[in-house]
Amino acid sequence: MTEKPDGFDSSLPVHAKPHTKKGCIALSEYVINGRRKLNGVIDIQGAKNSILPILAGTVLCQSEVILHHCPNITDVETAVRILRCLGCVVRRDGTTITVNSRNMHGYAIPDELMREMRSSVMFLGAILARTGYAEISLPGGCELGARPIDIHLNALSQMGMIVEENHGKITGRTVMPLHSANINLSFPSVGATENIILAGVLARGTTVITNCAREPEIVDLADFLNRCGAKITGAGDSIIYIEGVDTLSGTQYSVIPDRIVCATYMAATAVSGGKVLLRGVIKSHLDSVTTLIQQAGCEVEYTREGISVSSDGCLKKLRLIRTMPYPGFPTDTQAPFMAMCCFAEGTSVFVENIFDSRYRHAYELCRMGAEIDIQGKVAIVEGNREHLSGSVVEAKDLRGGASLIVAGLGAYGTTTVKGGQYIDRGYEKIEEYLGNAGADIVKI
Ligand code: EPZ
């Protein structure tokens, strides 16, 4: 059993100020006066689910990394705090983040940071590949139901990681370097695919992942790492090859646009009526979403600058929406699209196939007058254009919170969305972007 690497002392001062959970993230709420048309242009922010694994990847780089198009959202702030805890030097200037991990000396992620962001587990592979030792706490249950990491741990164990679990803390250690493995995922887990890539880039030999996730954010991570000297092929397909290299340099890199945020603004335009150009998006990332937006009765136009969506506010039901791994309909857009279907005439049926509990927003939508029946993985929405009226509702998770803003835009009267700090985890300045397009929305 390997001991903790020389020189690693968990009593080292944590680089970030010790903070309480509440002390980190300011509580906020959004107040919306509904039924204002949207017209104008919304520039789409950088992708949260790209920048987070890429920031984890900077741990592997021996020289400076400069990342552009980084969204101003609290999950990124949390990831930056984690990097600083590990001894990385991180600077932020607007949407550019610079990371230098040359003198990284840490290996433990403090519990309160793990609790702030469940996806911190993706640092596990990177810290292990860099130091041979890693300490995180179990992400635990959260707003999306259980968030197990068994697929992550099984895969990293096949690469040489020895795992100890006690009292909710996970310790991973390995004789350096990790070794390659042929890994078949029982489910195409996005996070597990990313963890294996991050562990494999400095491993001895070529790691093969079959049945891996194919999301665009996986491709973005691989592109970034290859720019730093990694040798990854197949990202975006269902088999990825990672040929281990000795070291990674730094690079400059710009993160892809956030397809989930874009889909949310499409739903917002659909319920509000009007015409909005979603600028800077990668059209092919949204094929499954634009198909449904058109079925709902909106016009979609591909322009040189992005995707233009127009709606007369009269929406049609979506007979059956099943969330699937990419390139299927994304689970992260289920909540905003459910809000949209509340305004569509007729019955829309959702089947949530990815997470075992992702309908908490439905109960809040019902407080606004929506008629939604939940039967396990299935949600049945009886839509009606006139039905929703403003109310005080509570966000319980990021995308559920966004769905309440979408509902508030289409509802009569004033909607107050409490728990806005969940929305702030993934949506940069949502009140500014929507307000500039004509919505009556303020953030308190
Ligand atoms: C990523 O989460 C995204 N987060 C999620 O976005 C997204 O909903 C999800 O992928 C699916 O697309 C980030 O990229 C930071 P998974 P992740 O591993 O990696 C089960 C948002 O709103 N599972 O693909 O956690 C798991 O419980 C967030 O931006 C295991 O059972 O998702 C879930 O049911 C929410 N064991 C399913 O697989 C494991 O070891 C998909 O999870 C790992 C996952």
Residues whose N, C-alpha, C, O or C-beta is under 5 A from the ligand:
A	BS01	EPZ	N49 L52 S119 A146 R147 P148 I149 D150 I151 H152 F187 P188 S189 V190 G191 A192 T331 D332 I354 F355 D356 L398 R399
